[in-house]
Amino acid sequence: MLSFTYVWPYMGMGAALLLALLLTTDLLRSDRSVSRWRDLPWLAWAGMLVYLVHQFEEHGIDADGRHYAFRAFLCAGVGFADPKTCLVPYSFITSVNVAAVWLTGPAAALLGRRWPALALSYFSIPFINMFAHVGPGLASAAYNPGEATAIALFLPLSLWTFHVALTRYRLGWGAVVATVVAGIVLHAILMGSLLAFLRGLIGSGVLDVIQYLNPAVAGLIVYLATRKRTA
């Protein structure tokens, strides 16, 4: 019997195909009077789509043909050269990804119809995650699982969304800066909680719960930074 641990990236790619079809329709648009590419809620759905593809590169099959390769990369980053002896829980990998994409993506896009800053806040995750791939890639001069989609998909879509937030929605540079800060905080909590687990300070259950709550912190940071503009 296949475990959800290994199956979810393939389920995500199935969802990505469906989402790609829906994005070509008007169902996910919040304002049909403008181009979909200038509609923040639609862009949040597009952000979810590219993240689902990114997840498959990380945890499905990467550009080198390796299966579920990201955990080994993460383990090496926290001091475990051999993934077989690595203490990073498989449930942690699953919790991070289900919470950050499967749950947060739809929530940001739907709530973004009323509060556009929340649609913008979703990009705190892919934009900062891109640096988490590019930085190690440059340092090691070697490919890591997820790096290709981070550069090819996360970077252009995030920069375009920031442009739309500034020019059409007039959310201001404060909103963009808050989005970047929120992404840094989110990744700091993610890695900080993992290190706390590895040091025996928290259990695996608490570690997983933190990952489900973590994206809400990013959304709250951006919302509070822009609440006067979006009220």
C-alpha positions in Angstrom: 0.0 0.0 0.0 1.4 3.4 -1.0 1.8 5.9 1.8 0.4 9.4 1.6 4.0 10.6 2.3 5.0 9.6 -1.2 1.7 9.9 -3.0 0.7 13.5 -2.3 3.2 15.1 -4.8 1.5 13.1 -7.6 -1.9 14.1 -6.3 -0.7 17.7 -6.4 0.2 17.4 -10.0 -3.2 16.1 -10.8 -4.7 19.1 -9.0 -2.2 21.3 -10.9 -3.6 20.1 -14.2 -7.2 20.8 -13.2 -6.2 24.2 -11.8 -4.4 25.0 -15.1 -7.7 24.4 -17.0 -9.7 26.5 -14.5 -7.3 29.4 -14.9 -8.1 29.6 -18.6 -11.8 30.2 -17.7 -13.4 33.1 -15.8 -14.3 31.0 -12.7 -11.2 32.1 -10.7 -11.2 35.7 -11.7 -12.4 38.4 -9.2 -12.7 41.2 -11.8 -13.5 40.5 -15.4 -13.2 44.1 -16.4 -9.4 43.8 -16.5 -6.9 41.3 -17.7 -6.6 38.2 -15.5 -2.9 39.0 -15.2 -3.9 42.2 -13.3 -6.2 40.4 -10.9 -4.5 39.6 -7.6 -6.9 36.8 -6.6 -6.4 35.1 -10.0 -2.6 35.6 -9.6 -2.9 33.9 -6.2 -4.5 30.9 -7.9 -1.7 31.0 -10.5 0.8 31.1 -7.6 -0.7 27.9 -6.2 -0.5 26.3 -9.6 3.3 27.0 -10.0 3.8 25.9 -6.4 2.2 22.5 -7.0 4.5 22.1 -10.0 7.4 23.1 -7.7 6.4 20.5 -5.1 6.5 17.8 -7.7 10.1 18.8 -8.6 11.0 18.7 -4.9 9.1 15.6 -3.7 8.0 13.8 -6.8 10.6 13.5 -9.5 13.3 16.2 -9.8 15.2 17.4 -12.9 17.9 14.7 -12.3 15.2 11.9 -12.3 15.5 11.3 -8.5 12.3 10.4 -6.5 11.4 12.3 -3.3 14.8 14.0 -3.4 14.3 17.1 -1.4 14.3 15.4 2.0 17.9 14.3 1.4 18.8 17.9 0.5 17.2 19.2 3.6 18.8 16.5 5.8 22.2 17.5 4.5 21.5 21.1 5.4 20.8 20.3 9.0 23.8 18.0 9.4 22.7 14.5 8.3 24.7 13.3 5.4 22.9 10.0 5.2 19.1 10.4 4.7 18.6 6.9 6.2 19.8 8.1 9.6 18.2 11.6 9.2 15.8 12.5 12.0 13.7 15.0 10.0 10.2 13.5 10.1 8.5 12.6 6.9 5.3 14.1 8.5 7.1 17.4 8.7 7.7 17.5 5.0 4.1 16.7 4.3 2.7 19.2 6.8 4.8 22.1 5.5 3.7 21.5 1.9 0.0 20.7 2.5 -0.4 23.8 4.8 1.6 26.2 2.6 0.0 25.3 -0.7 -3.1 23.1 -0.5 -4.7 25.1 2.3 -3.1 28.5 2.1 -3.4 28.9 -1.7 -7.2 28.6 -1.9 -7.6 30.6 1.3 -5.5 33.5 0.1 -7.2 33.6 -3.3 -10.7 33.5 -1.9 -10.1 35.9 0.9 -8.2 38.1 -1.6 -11.5 38.9 -3.3 -12.4 41.0 -0.2 -8.9 41.9 1.0 -6.4 42.0 -2.0 -3.5 42.2 0.4 -4.2 38.6 1.5 -3.9 37.4 -2.1 -0.6 39.3 -2.3 0.5 37.7 1.0 0.6 34.2 -0.6 3.6 35.2 -2.6 5.6 35.6 0.6 6.1 31.8 0.4 7.3 31.3 -3.1 9.4 34.4 -3.3 11.5 33.7 -0.2 11.5 29.9 -1.0 13.2 30.8 -4.3 16.2 32.2 -2.3 16.3 29.0 -0.2 17.0 27.1 -3.4 19.1 29.7 -5.3 21.4 30.4 -2.4 22.5 26.8 -1.8 22.7 26.3 -5.6 25.1 29.2 -6.0 27.1 28.2 -3.0 27.6 24.6 -4.1 27.5 25.2 -7.9 25.2 22.2 -8.0 21.5 21.7 -8.7 19.1 21.0 -5.8 15.6 19.6 -6.0 13.1 22.5 -6.7 15.7 24.9 -8.0 14.6 24.9 -11.6 11.0 25.8 -10.9 12.0 28.3 -8.2 13.9 30.3 -10.8 11.7 29.7 -13.9 8.3 30.1 -12.2 8.5 31.7 -8.7 10.7 34.6 -9.7 8.8 36.0 -12.7 5.4 35.4 -11.2 6.3 37.0 -7.8 7.8 40.0 -9.4 4.8 40.5 -11.7 2.4 40.2 -8.8 4.4 42.8 -6.8 4.1 45.1 -9.9 0.3 44.5 -10.0 -0.1 45.2 -6.3 1.8 48.5 -6.7 0.3 49.8 -10.0 -3.3 48.5 -10.1 -4.2 48.0 -6.4 -2.0 50.8 -5.1 -1.1 48.8 -2.0 2.2 50.6 -1.8 5.8 49.5 -1.3 4.9 48.8 2.4 2.8 45.9 1.2 5.6 44.5 -0.9 8.1 44.9 1.9 5.7 43.3 4.3 5.2 40.3 1.9 9.0 39.8 1.8 9.3 40.2 5.6 6.4 37.7 6.1 8.2 35.2 3.9 11.4 35.5 5.9 9.4 35.1 9.2 7.6 32.1 7.8 10.8 30.3 6.8 12.5 31.3 10.1 9.6 29.7 12.0 9.7 26.7 9.8 13.5 26.1 10.2 13.5 27.2 13.8 10.8 24.7 14.8 12.6 21.9 12.9 15.9 22.7 14.8 13.9 22.8 18.0 12.6 19.3 17.3 16.0 18.0 16.3 17.4 19.3 19.7 14.6 17.5 21.6 12.8 20.7 22.6 9.4 19.9 21.0 7.8 16.7 19.8 6.9 15.7 16.2 3.2 16.5 16.9 3.9 20.0 17.9 6.3 20.4 15.0 3.6 19.5 12.6 1.0 21.7 14.2 3.3 24.7 13.9 3.6 24.1 10.1 -0.2 24.3 9.8 -0.4 27.5 11.7 2.7 29.1 10.2 1.2 30.4 6.9 -1.5 32.3 8.8 1.3 34.4 10.4 2.5 35.5 7.0 -1.0 36.5 6.0 -1.5 38.4 9.2 1.7 40.4 8.8 0.8 41.6 5.3 -2.8 42.3 6.3 -1.8 44.4 9.3 0.7 46.3 7.2 -1.9 47.2 4.7 -5.2 47.3 6.6 -5.7 51.1 6.1 -5.4 50.7 2.4 -7.6 47.6 2.2 -10.3 48.7 4.7 
